[in-house]
Amino acid sequence: MSYIAIARKWRPKRFEEIAGQKHITKTLENAISRDRVHHAYLFSGPRGVGKTTAARTLARSLNCEQGPNLDPCSVCSNCLEILAGNNPDVVEIDGASNNSVDDIRDLRESVQFLPTKSPKRIYIIDEVHMLSKGAFNALLKTLEEPPAHVLFIFATTEPQKIPDTILSRVQRFEFKRIPAKTVTSHLKSICDAEGINVEEGGLQLIARAGEGSMRDSQSLLDQVISFGGTDISLEQVSNALGLIDRSLIYNMLEGIVFTDANKCLHAINIVYDYGYDLSEFSSELLELIRNATMVQLTDDSGQFLDISDSELQQLKTIANKTTPDVLVRSFQVMIEVHEQLTHSNRPKLVLEMAVARLISIRPVRSIDSLIERLGKIEGSPRARESSDDPLPRRGEQTVKKKQNQTPQSLIKVQPKPSVTQTSVSINTQPSKQQSTIQPPSTQKEKPIQAPTKEQTTQEKDTPPSKDIQLHKKLRETKHTPPPAPTEMSPKDKKMRDTHYSLFAPIRQSLVDLGSINDVLANHSCIIEQKKSVIKLGISEGFKLDHIQERLKSKEVRELFSQHFPQSNKIIPIAKPKNSIFESYQERKLRQREEQRYAHTVEILNNRIYQLFTKQIPTRFAHFTLEDEHPHDQS
């Protein structure tokens, strides 16, 4: 007997065996038991999550000789024929190859015939979104009022391509991606039944690589078994699937958290030498940073992470050494780097230079904690004595003492008699403290000595302290806003916005197609549109060869033909420097600069800020408005 792949051999035969879709299987079971089966269903969701399996199970439940039955017997002729795919009353149609109007007309004719030996005649149309517009229109009437013995089951991975007129005539079920833990437990049961031993963590790697698809995960398990035999190690799983070693990703995260550049660069070198895709490495690192952030944010992070318990403990050990703001900023840096890696000819250099940015990230302290700390420094006696600050603290009046300046107590002229003097003359037995008091008239006044010529010359030649210079410079500085954004005439603004709105819908479609179209989606714009020709302006720094290659792809051509049916030629050119038209990224940059300018002007005109710059202590004199983030300036 020929070998049967694991995905086919272990395909579920009952509703309860379909993993991760309890919300759908329960609904279908209730519909069968209560005799409320609809005449048309639409199963939509990612690949390999059980759409076709659920359709076949529903067909067997309805056409079983002992049914309708929630648990098909799998021994009668109808059940066996449906499992084998040769039952005359259950017709499976591939929508990708039978998508014409003629195919649907043939289907409409066959619908009129009664089933051969089953209660229902069931049509399962897979990839139904591939049907042409004419085919969908030809199916409308039959789908709305089919014969009582007919049941339609549609399956698709792209429900957004199905017309609303079809969607309104069917019951729609959304299949979800299967959680990694559910996939792992299912693979574990298959390995136990097949006599396969996989090292702990290996099945988690396979489930993660399957991306929520049970069929993909089973196919990967089949591949790993062919590579490693019956006793499979974690390293064999990584090598068989071409996955990046998880220890390298954790080494990279540890280097970021502990600011160890050597550890980060060493991990990058190993990944590069083994020939792994650095873009995939950055994607795995992004996911790991996200997982570390989740560990920091909540104690019950296990429900949000698809990782093993041992890996979760390792992640907690690393994450507890840093703060969430460091991880969030590291994630933002890696998002930018990941986008650059997909288009760079030298990805290793880009990732290595990103290490310098990642290890320089430090935890952010709140304004309140800084103010409290500065208050303690201001109030300490040592700081007060050693400070040259010319500005007194609020509510205090101090006088700067200069060298050889005469004390105020020595230049008093006849002080008024104090109350203590009167008390001395009344008491016959004065206290020791009173007896020691001398009348002010008896105190000898020290003569005032004028500073010598040498002292005056020395005082003039002494340069002012650094703090005094900084404070003087701060007082003389005129805080002016940055240059205002370039103004544009209303006519040019309208033309710019019109061309941008023309390209906006197709840009979103390009983004949905994947990151390979990022340059075309985010760094290009329509600069001219004539009858059948569209000229795309490409931002400076991007190669036209890459854009031309993407424009030749079938999926991109179809998008442009849908949005611009009259145009049959697209010409990419380098956008002129003084062009009024802008791409998506250029528009975002312009809007950010305009917001920054408005925010800075608002701060400079604020009376509180103006008073702050006048009363600011000397140690703040290094702070300016040239910060990168305008919200930090307030």
C-alpha positions as CSV (number, residue, x, y, z in Angstrom):
1,M,0.0,0.0,0.0
2,S,1.3,3.4,-0.9
3,Y,2.3,5.9,1.8
4,I,-0.5,8.4,2.9
5,A,0.6,11.8,4.1
6,I,-0.1,12.6,7.8
7,A,-2.4,15.5,6.7
8,R,-4.6,13.1,4.8
9,K,-4.3,10.1,7.1
10,W,-5.3,12.1,10.2
11,R,-8.0,14.3,8.6
12,P,-10.9,14.5,11.1
13,K,-14.0,12.4,10.4
14,R,-16.3,13.8,13.0
15,F,-17.2,17.3,14.3
16,E,-15.6,16.7,17.7
17,E,-12.3,15.9,16.0
18,I,-12.1,19.3,14.3
19,A,-9.6,21.3,16.4
20,G,-10.0,24.9,17.4
21,Q,-13.4,25.6,15.7
22,K,-15.8,24.8,18.5
23,H,-18.0,27.8,17.7
24,I,-18.7,26.4,14.3
25,T,-19.0,22.7,15.0
26,K,-21.4,23.3,17.9
27,T,-23.6,25.5,15.6
28,L,-23.7,22.9,12.9
29,E,-24.5,20.1,15.3
30,N,-27.4,22.1,16.8
31,A,-28.7,22.8,13.3
32,I,-28.7,19.1,12.4
33,S,-30.3,18.0,15.7
34,R,-33.0,20.7,15.5
35,D,-33.6,20.2,11.8
36,R,-32.6,23.8,11.0
37,V,-30.1,23.1,8.2
38,H,-29.8,26.1,5.9
39,H,-29.7,25.6,2.1
40,A,-26.4,27.5,1.6
41,Y,-23.3,27.9,3.8
42,L,-20.1,29.9,3.4
43,F,-17.0,28.7,5.2
44,S,-14.3,31.4,5.2
45,G,-10.9,31.6,6.9
46,P,-7.2,31.0,6.5
47,R,-5.8,27.9,4.8
48,G,-5.7,24.6,6.6
49,V,-8.0,25.3,9.4
50,G,-10.8,22.8,8.6
51,K,-13.2,24.4,6.0
52,T,-13.3,21.5,3.5
53,T,-13.2,19.0,6.4
54,A,-16.2,20.6,8.0
55,A,-18.0,20.6,4.7
56,R,-17.4,16.9,4.1
57,T,-18.3,16.0,7.7
58,L,-21.6,18.0,7.3
59,A,-22.3,16.1,4.1
60,R,-21.7,12.7,5.7
61,S,-23.9,13.7,8.7
62,L,-26.8,14.6,6.4
63,N,-26.4,11.7,3.9
64,C,-25.5,8.9,6.4
65,E,-27.9,5.9,5.9
66,Q,-28.6,6.1,9.7
67,G,-28.9,9.9,9.7
68,P,-29.2,12.7,9.8
69,N,-26.8,12.0,12.5
70,L,-24.4,14.1,14.6
71,D,-21.9,11.3,14.5
72,P,-21.7,9.6,11.1
73,C,-21.3,5.9,11.2
74,S,-18.4,5.8,8.7
75,V,-19.3,2.2,7.7
76,C,-22.3,2.7,5.4
77,S,-21.8,3.0,1.7
78,N,-22.7,6.7,1.6
79,C,-20.1,7.5,4.3
80,L,-17.4,5.5,2.7
81,E,-18.1,6.9,-0.7
82,I,-18.0,10.5,0.6
83,L,-14.7,9.8,2.4
84,A,-13.3,8.4,-0.9
85,G,-14.7,11.3,-2.9
86,N,-16.7,9.2,-5.3
87,N,-20.3,9.7,-4.1
88,P,-22.6,10.8,-6.9
89,D,-24.7,12.9,-4.6
90,V,-21.9,15.0,-3.1
91,V,-20.2,17.0,-5.8
92,E,-16.9,18.8,-5.1
93,I,-16.1,21.6,-7.5
94,D,-12.8,23.5,-7.8
95,G,-13.8,27.2,-8.2
96,A,-10.4,28.1,-9.6
97,S,-10.7,25.9,-12.7
98,N,-14.5,25.9,-13.1
99,N,-15.2,29.6,-12.9
100,S,-17.0,30.4,-16.1
101,V,-20.6,31.1,-16.8
102,D,-20.9,27.8,-18.8
103,D,-19.8,25.8,-15.8
104,I,-22.4,27.4,-13.6
105,R,-25.1,26.8,-16.3
106,D,-24.2,23.1,-16.2
107,L,-24.5,23.2,-12.4
108,R,-28.0,24.8,-12.6
109,E,-29.2,22.1,-14.9
110,S,-27.9,19.3,-12.7
111,V,-29.6,20.9,-9.6
112,Q,-33.0,19.9,-11.0
113,F,-32.3,16.2,-10.7
114,L,-33.1,14.3,-7.5
115,P,-30.3,12.6,-5.6
116,T,-29.4,9.1,-6.6
117,K,-29.5,7.3,-3.2
118,S,-29.1,10.0,-0.6
119,P,-31.5,12.5,1.1
120,K,-29.6,15.5,-0.1
121,R,-27.7,16.5,-3.2
122,I,-24.7,18.6,-1.9
123,Y,-22.5,20.9,-3.9
124,I,-19.1,21.8,-2.2
125,I,-17.5,24.6,-4.2
126,D,-13.9,25.3,-3.0
127,E,-12.2,28.6,-3.6
128,V,-15.5,30.1,-4.6
129,H,-14.0,33.6,-4.7
130,M,-12.3,32.6,-8.0
131,L,-15.6,32.5,-9.9
132,S,-16.1,35.2,-12.5
133,K,-18.6,38.1,-12.0
134,G,-20.8,36.5,-14.7
135,A,-20.7,33.1,-13.0
136,F,-21.8,34.7,-9.6
137,N,-24.7,36.5,-11.4
138,A,-25.7,33.2,-13.1
139,L,-25.8,31.5,-9.6
140,L,-27.9,34.1,-7.8
141,K,-31.4,32.8,-8.6
142,T,-30.6,29.2,-8.0
143,L,-28.8,30.1,-4.7
144,E,-31.8,32.2,-3.5
145,E,-34.5,29.6,-4.2
146,P,-32.8,26.1,-4.6
147,P,-34.8,22.9,-4.7
148,A,-35.5,21.3,-1.3
149,H,-33.1,18.5,-1.9
150,V,-30.1,20.7,-2.7
151,L,-27.5,22.1,-0.3
152,F,-24.6,24.5,-1.3
153,I,-21.4,24.7,0.8
154,F,-18.9,27.4,-0.3
155,A,-15.3,27.5,1.0
156,T,-12.9,30.5,0.5
157,T,-9.9,32.1,1.9
158,E,-10.8,35.6,0.6
159,P,-14.4,36.4,1.4
160,Q,-13.9,40.0,0.6
161,K,-13.9,39.1,-3.1
162,I,-17.3,37.6,-3.0
163,P,-20.2,39.9,-4.1
164,D,-22.6,41.1,-1.4
165,T,-25.5,39.6,-3.4
166,I,-24.0,36.2,-2.7
167,L,-23.1,36.9,0.9
168,S,-26.7,38.0,1.7
169,R,-28.0,34.5,0.5
170,V,-25.8,32.3,2.6
171,Q,-25.0,31.6,6.3
172,R,-21.4,32.7,6.9
173,F,-19.0,30.9,9.3
174,E,-15.6,32.5,10.1
175,F,-13.0,29.8,10.8
176,K,-10.2,31.1,13.1
177,R,-6.5,30.4,13.1
178,I,-5.9,27.4,15.5
179,P,-3.9,28.4,18.6
180,A,-0.4,27.0,18.8
181,K,-1.1,25.1,22.0
182,T,-4.0,23.3,20.3
183,V,-1.8,22.5,17.3
184,T,1.0,21.3,19.6
185,S,-1.3,18.9,21.6
186,H,-2.8,17.5,18.3
187,L,0.7,16.9,16.9
188,K,1.7,15.3,20.1
189,S,-1.2,12.8,19.8
190,I,-0.2,12.0,16.2
191,C,3.4,11.4,17.3
192,D,2.3,9.1,20.1
193,A,0.1,7.1,17.7
194,E,2.9,6.9,15.1
195,G,5.6,6.0,17.6
196,I,7.6,9.2,17.0
197,N,9.6,10.9,19.9
198,V,10.2,14.6,19.5
199,E,12.3,16.6,21.9
200,E,10.5,19.1,24.1
201,G,10.1,22.4,22.3
202,G,10.3,20.8,18.8
203,L,6.5,20.5,18.3
204,Q,6.2,24.1,19.5
205,L,8.6,25.2,16.7
206,I,6.5,23.2,14.2
207,A,3.3,24.7,15.4
208,R,4.7,28.3,15.3
209,A,6.0,27.7,11.7
210,G,2.5,26.4,10.7
211,E,1.1,29.9,11.6
212,G,-2.2,28.6,12.9
213,S,-2.8,26.1,10.1
214,M,-3.3,22.5,11.1
215,R,-2.6,21.1,7.6
216,D,0.6,23.1,7.3
217,S,1.8,22.0,10.7
218,Q,1.0,18.3,9.9
219,S,2.9,18.7,6.6
220,L,5.9,20.2,8.4
221,L,5.8,17.3,10.9
222,D,5.9,14.9,8.0
223,Q,8.9,16.7,6.6
224,V,10.7,16.6,10.0
225,I,10.0,12.8,10.5
226,S,11.5,12.2,7.0
227,F,14.6,14.1,8.1
228,G,15.1,12.9,11.7
229,G,13.5,9.5,11.8
230,T,11.7,8.3,15.0
231,D,13.9,10.1,17.5
232,I,14.0,13.8,16.7
233,S,16.0,16.5,18.5
234,L,15.3,20.2,18.7
235,E,18.3,21.0,16.4
236,Q,17.0,18.6,13.8
237,V,13.7,20.3,13.8
238,S,15.3,23.7,13.2
239,N,17.6,22.3,10.5
240,A,14.8,20.5,8.7
241,L,12.5,23.5,8.5
242,G,15.3,26.0,8.0
243,L,14.3,27.9,11.1
244,I,16.5,30.3,13.0
245,D,17.8,28.9,16.3
246,R,15.8,30.3,19.2
247,S,18.9,30.7,21.3
248,L,20.3,33.3,18.8
249,I,17.1,35.4,19.1
250,Y,17.3,35.2,22.9
251,N,21.0,36.2,22.8
252,M,20.0,39.2,20.7
253,L,17.3,40.2,23.2
254,E,19.7,39.8,26.1
255,G,22.2,42.0,24.3
256,I,19.6,44.7,23.9
257,V,18.4,44.5,27.5
258,F,22.0,44.4,29.1
259,T,23.4,46.8,26.4
260,D,25.9,44.1,25.3
261,A,26.8,45.0,21.7
262,N,29.2,42.1,21.4
263,K,26.4,39.6,22.1
264,C,24.1,41.2,19.5
265,L,26.8,41.4,16.8
266,H,27.8,37.8,17.5
267,A,24.3,36.6,17.0
268,I,23.9,38.5,13.8
269,N,27.1,37.0,12.4
270,I,26.0,33.5,13.1
271,V,22.6,34.1,11.5
272,Y,24.3,35.6,8.4
273,D,26.9,32.9,8.1
274,Y,24.3,30.1,8.3
275,G,22.5,31.8,5.3
276,Y,19.3,32.6,7.2
277,D,17.2,35.5,5.9
278,L,17.9,38.5,8.1
279,S,14.5,39.9,7.5
280,E,13.0,36.7,9.0
281,F,15.4,37.1,11.9
282,S,14.2,40.6,12.5
283,S,10.6,39.4,12.3
284,E,11.3,36.7,15.0
285,L,13.0,39.4,17.1
286,L,10.0,41.7,16.8
287,E,7.8,38.9,18.1
288,L,10.1,38.1,21.0
289,I,10.3,41.8,22.0
290,R,6.5,41.8,21.9
291,N,6.3,38.7,24.1
292,A,8.8,40.3,26.6
293,T,6.5,43.4,26.8
294,M,3.5,41.2,27.5
295,V,5.4,39.6,30.3
296,Q,6.2,43.0,31.8
297,L,2.6,44.3,31.5
298,T,0.7,41.4,33.0
299,D,1.3,38.5,35.4
300,D,-1.1,36.3,33.4
301,S,0.9,36.6,30.2
302,G,0.7,32.9,29.4
303,Q,-2.7,33.3,27.8
304,F,-1.4,35.8,25.3
305,L,1.8,33.9,24.3
306,D,2.1,30.8,22.2
307,I,5.3,29.6,23.8
308,S,6.3,26.7,26.1
309,D,6.5,27.0,29.9
310,S,10.3,26.7,29.9
311,E,10.6,29.5,27.3
312,L,8.1,31.6,29.3
313,Q,10.3,31.4,32.4
314,Q,13.4,32.3,30.4
315,L,11.6,35.3,28.9
316,K,10.4,36.4,32.4
317,T,14.0,36.3,33.7
318,I,15.2,38.6,30.9
319,A,12.1,41.0,30.9
320,N,12.4,41.6,34.6
321,K,15.8,43.2,34.1
322,T,14.3,46.1,32.1
323,T,11.2,48.3,31.8
324,P,8.3,48.4,29.4
325,D,9.3,51.7,27.9
326,V,12.7,50.3,26.8
327,L,11.0,47.4,25.1
328,V,8.5,49.6,23.4
329,R,11.2,51.9,22.0
330,S,13.2,48.8,20.9
331,F,10.2,47.5,19.1
332,Q,9.7,50.8,17.3
333,V,13.4,50.8,16.2
334,M,13.1,47.2,15.0
335,I,9.9,48.0,13.0
336,E,11.9,50.6,11.0
337,V,14.9,48.3,10.6
338,H,12.6,45.4,9.4
339,E,11.2,47.6,6.7
340,Q,14.6,48.7,5.6
341,L,15.9,45.1,5.5
342,T,13.3,44.0,3.0
343,H,14.6,46.6,0.5
344,S,18.3,46.8,1.3
345,N,21.1,45.2,-0.8
346,R,23.2,45.1,2.3
347,P,20.9,43.8,5.1
348,K,23.7,42.8,7.4
349,L,25.1,46.4,7.6
350,V,21.6,47.7,8.3
351,L,21.1,45.3,11.2
352,E,24.5,45.9,12.6
353,M,24.0,49.7,12.7
354,A,20.7,49.1,14.3
355,V,22.5,47.6,17.3
356,A,24.0,51.0,18.1
357,R,20.5,52.4,18.4
358,L,19.2,49.5,20.4
359,I,21.9,49.4,23.1
360,S,21.7,53.2,23.6
361,I,18.1,53.0,24.8
362,R,17.8,53.9,28.5
363,P,14.8,53.8,30.8
364,V,12.9,57.0,30.9
365,R,12.4,58.8,34.2
366,S,9.2,60.7,34.9
367,I,9.2,64.5,35.3
368,D,8.0,64.2,38.9
369,S,10.9,62.0,39.9
370,L,13.4,64.4,38.3
371,I,11.9,67.4,40.0
372,E,12.0,65.6,43.3
373,R,15.6,64.7,42.8
374,L,16.6,68.2,41.9
375,G,14.7,69.5,44.9
376,K,16.8,67.3,47.1
377,I,20.0,68.5,45.5
378,E,18.9,72.1,45.9
379,G,18.1,71.6,49.5
380,S,21.3,69.8,50.5
381,P,23.8,72.0,52.5
382,R,26.8,70.9,50.5
383,A,25.1,71.8,47.2
384,R,24.0,75.2,48.6
385,E,27.6,76.0,49.8
386,S,29.3,75.0,46.6
387,S,26.8,76.6,44.2
388,D,27.6,79.7,42.2
389,D,24.0,80.0,41.2
390,P,23.3,83.8,40.9
391,L,19.5,83.2,41.2
392,P,18.0,82.7,44.6
393,R,15.5,80.0,45.4
394,R,11.8,81.0,45.3
395,G,10.9,83.0,48.5
396,E,14.5,83.6,49.5
397,Q,16.6,86.8,49.3
398,T,20.3,86.2,49.3
399,V,23.3,88.5,48.7
400,K,26.3,87.4,46.8
401,K,29.4,87.9,49.0
402,K,32.4,89.2,47.3
403,Q,36.0,89.0,48.4
404,N,37.1,91.7,51.0
405,Q,33.5,93.1,51.2
406,T,32.8,94.7,54.6
407,P,30.1,92.9,56.7
408,Q,26.9,94.9,57.3
409,S,27.2,94.5,61.1
410,L,30.3,96.6,61.1
411,I,28.9,99.7,59.5
412,K,25.9,100.2,61.8
413,V,25.8,103.7,63.2
414,Q,24.3,104.0,66.8
415,P,21.8,101.1,67.3
416,K,18.7,101.7,69.3
417,P,18.7,100.5,72.9
418,S,17.3,97.0,73.2
419,V,14.8,95.7,75.6
420,T,17.4,93.7,77.4
421,Q,19.2,96.8,78.5
422,T,16.2,98.1,80.5
423,S,15.8,94.7,82.1
424,V,19.3,94.9,83.4
425,S,18.8,98.1,85.3
426,I,15.7,96.8,87.0
427,N,16.9,93.5,88.3
428,T,19.2,93.6,91.3
429,Q,20.7,90.2,90.6
430,P,21.1,89.8,86.9
431,S,21.7,86.4,85.3
432,K,25.0,85.3,83.9
433,Q,23.7,85.8,80.4
434,Q,22.5,89.4,81.2
435,S,25.7,90.3,83.0
436,T,27.8,89.5,80.0
437,I,25.8,91.8,77.7
438,Q,27.8,95.0,76.9
439,P,26.0,98.2,75.9
440,P,26.3,98.9,72.2
441,S,28.1,102.1,72.9
442,T,30.9,100.3,74.6
443,Q,31.6,98.0,71.6
444,K,34.6,99.0,69.5
445,E,33.8,99.5,65.9
446,K,36.4,98.1,63.4
447,P,37.5,100.6,60.8
448,I,36.3,100.0,57.3
449,Q,39.2,99.0,55.0
450,A,38.9,100.0,51.4
451,P,40.1,97.3,48.9
452,T,43.6,97.9,47.6
453,K,44.5,98.5,44.0
454,E,46.0,95.1,43.6
455,Q,42.8,93.4,44.9
456,T,40.6,95.5,42.5
457,T,42.7,94.6,39.6
458,Q,42.7,90.9,40.5
459,E,38.9,90.9,40.9
460,K,38.4,92.4,37.4
461,D,40.8,89.9,35.8
462,T,39.0,86.9,37.4
463,P,36.8,85.4,34.7
464,P,33.1,84.6,35.7
465,S,32.2,81.0,36.6
466,K,30.9,78.6,33.9
467,D,27.5,78.6,35.5
468,I,27.3,82.4,35.4
469,Q,28.3,82.3,31.7
470,L,25.7,79.7,30.9
471,H,22.9,81.6,32.8
472,K,23.8,84.9,31.0
473,K,23.7,83.1,27.7
474,L,20.3,81.6,28.5
475,R,18.9,85.1,29.4
476,E,20.2,86.6,26.2
477,T,18.9,83.8,24.0
478,K,15.9,84.6,22.0
479,H,13.8,81.5,21.6
480,T,12.3,81.7,18.1
481,P,10.2,79.0,16.3
482,P,11.7,76.9,13.5
483,P,11.2,78.0,9.9
484,A,7.5,77.8,8.9
485,P,6.5,75.1,6.4
486,T,6.6,76.1,2.7
487,E,3.3,77.7,1.7
488,M,1.4,76.4,-1.4
489,S,-1.2,78.0,-3.4
490,P,-4.8,76.7,-3.0
491,K,-4.8,75.5,-6.7
492,D,-1.6,73.4,-6.1
493,K,-3.0,72.1,-2.8
494,K,-6.2,71.0,-4.5
495,M,-4.2,69.3,-7.3
496,R,-1.9,67.6,-4.8
497,D,-4.8,66.2,-2.7
498,T,-6.7,65.1,-5.8
499,H,-3.8,63.0,-7.1
500,Y,-3.2,61.6,-3.6
501,S,-6.8,60.5,-3.3
502,L,-6.6,58.8,-6.7
503,F,-3.7,56.6,-5.5
504,A,-5.0,56.1,-1.9
505,P,-7.4,53.1,-2.7
506,I,-4.8,51.2,-4.8
507,R,-2.1,51.9,-2.1
508,Q,-4.2,50.1,0.5
509,S,-4.7,47.1,-1.9
510,L,-0.9,47.0,-2.4
511,V,-0.3,47.0,1.3
512,D,-2.8,44.0,1.7
513,L,-0.8,42.1,-0.9
514,G,2.3,42.0,1.4
515,S,5.5,43.8,2.3
516,I,7.1,43.1,-1.1
517,N,5.0,46.0,-2.4
518,D,5.9,48.5,0.4
519,V,8.1,50.7,-1.8
520,L,5.4,50.9,-4.5
521,A,2.7,51.6,-1.9
522,N,4.5,54.0,0.3
523,H,7.0,55.8,-1.8
524,S,5.2,56.4,-5.1
525,C,2.5,58.7,-6.3
526,I,0.6,59.6,-9.4
527,I,2.1,62.7,-11.0
528,E,0.3,62.6,-14.4
529,Q,-2.8,60.7,-15.7
530,K,-3.8,60.9,-19.3
531,K,-6.2,58.8,-21.3
532,S,-4.5,55.4,-21.2
533,V,-1.1,56.3,-19.5
534,I,-0.3,56.8,-15.8
535,K,3.0,58.2,-14.7
536,L,4.1,57.2,-11.3
537,G,6.6,59.4,-9.5
538,I,9.1,57.5,-7.3
539,S,10.7,59.2,-4.3
540,E,14.4,59.8,-4.3
541,G,16.6,57.0,-3.2
542,F,14.6,54.1,-4.6
543,K,15.5,52.1,-7.7
544,L,13.2,52.2,-10.7
545,D,14.1,48.6,-11.6
546,H,12.4,47.3,-8.4
547,I,9.3,49.3,-9.2
548,Q,9.2,48.1,-12.8
549,E,9.6,44.5,-11.7
550,R,6.6,44.9,-9.3
551,L,4.5,46.5,-12.0
552,K,5.1,43.5,-14.2
553,S,3.6,41.1,-11.6
554,K,0.1,39.8,-12.4
555,E,-1.4,40.7,-9.0
556,V,-0.2,44.4,-9.3
557,R,-1.5,44.6,-12.9
558,E,-4.9,43.3,-11.9
559,L,-5.1,45.9,-9.1
560,F,-4.3,48.8,-11.4
561,S,-6.8,47.5,-14.0
562,Q,-9.5,47.4,-11.4
563,H,-8.9,50.9,-10.2
564,F,-8.0,52.4,-13.5
565,P,-9.8,50.4,-16.2
566,Q,-9.1,52.9,-19.0
567,S,-5.4,52.9,-18.5
568,N,-3.3,50.2,-20.0
569,K,0.2,51.6,-19.5
570,I,2.0,52.6,-16.3
571,I,5.4,54.4,-16.5
572,P,7.5,54.8,-13.3
573,I,9.8,57.8,-13.3
574,A,12.0,59.6,-10.7
575,K,9.9,62.3,-9.1
576,P,11.2,65.8,-9.7
577,K,12.6,67.5,-6.6
578,N,10.2,70.5,-6.8
579,S,7.1,68.4,-7.5
580,I,4.0,69.3,-5.6
581,F,2.8,65.7,-5.6
582,E,3.6,63.5,-2.6
583,S,3.8,59.8,-1.6
584,Y,2.3,58.4,1.5
585,Q,5.5,58.6,3.5
586,E,6.1,62.2,2.3
587,R,2.6,63.2,3.3
588,K,3.1,61.8,6.8
589,L,6.4,63.6,7.1
590,R,4.9,66.9,6.0
591,Q,2.0,66.6,8.4
592,R,4.3,65.8,11.2
593,E,6.5,68.8,10.5
594,E,3.4,71.1,10.4
595,Q,2.2,69.7,13.7
596,R,5.6,70.2,15.2
597,Y,5.8,73.8,14.0
598,A,2.4,74.6,15.4
599,H,3.2,72.9,18.7
600,T,6.5,74.8,19.1
601,V,5.0,78.1,18.4
602,E,2.3,77.4,21.0
603,I,5.0,76.6,23.6
604,L,7.1,79.7,22.8
605,N,4.0,82.0,23.1
606,N,3.0,80.4,26.4
607,R,3.4,82.8,29.3
608,I,4.3,80.0,31.7
609,Y,7.2,79.0,29.4
610,Q,8.4,82.6,29.2
611,L,8.5,82.9,33.0
612,F,10.2,79.6,33.2
613,T,13.1,80.7,31.0
614,K,13.6,83.8,33.1
615,Q,13.6,82.0,36.5
616,I,15.2,78.8,35.3
617,P,18.1,77.6,37.5
618,T,21.6,77.6,36.0
619,R,21.9,73.8,36.0
620,F,19.0,73.7,33.4
621,A,20.8,76.1,31.1
622,H,21.8,73.2,28.8
623,F,18.2,72.4,27.9
624,T,17.0,73.9,24.5
625,L,14.0,73.5,22.2
626,E,16.0,71.5,19.7
627,D,14.6,68.2,20.9
628,E,13.5,65.7,18.3
629,H,10.0,65.1,19.9
630,P,7.9,68.3,20.3
631,H,5.8,66.7,23.0
632,D,8.8,66.4,25.2
633,Q,9.5,70.1,25.0
634,S,6.6,71.0,27.2
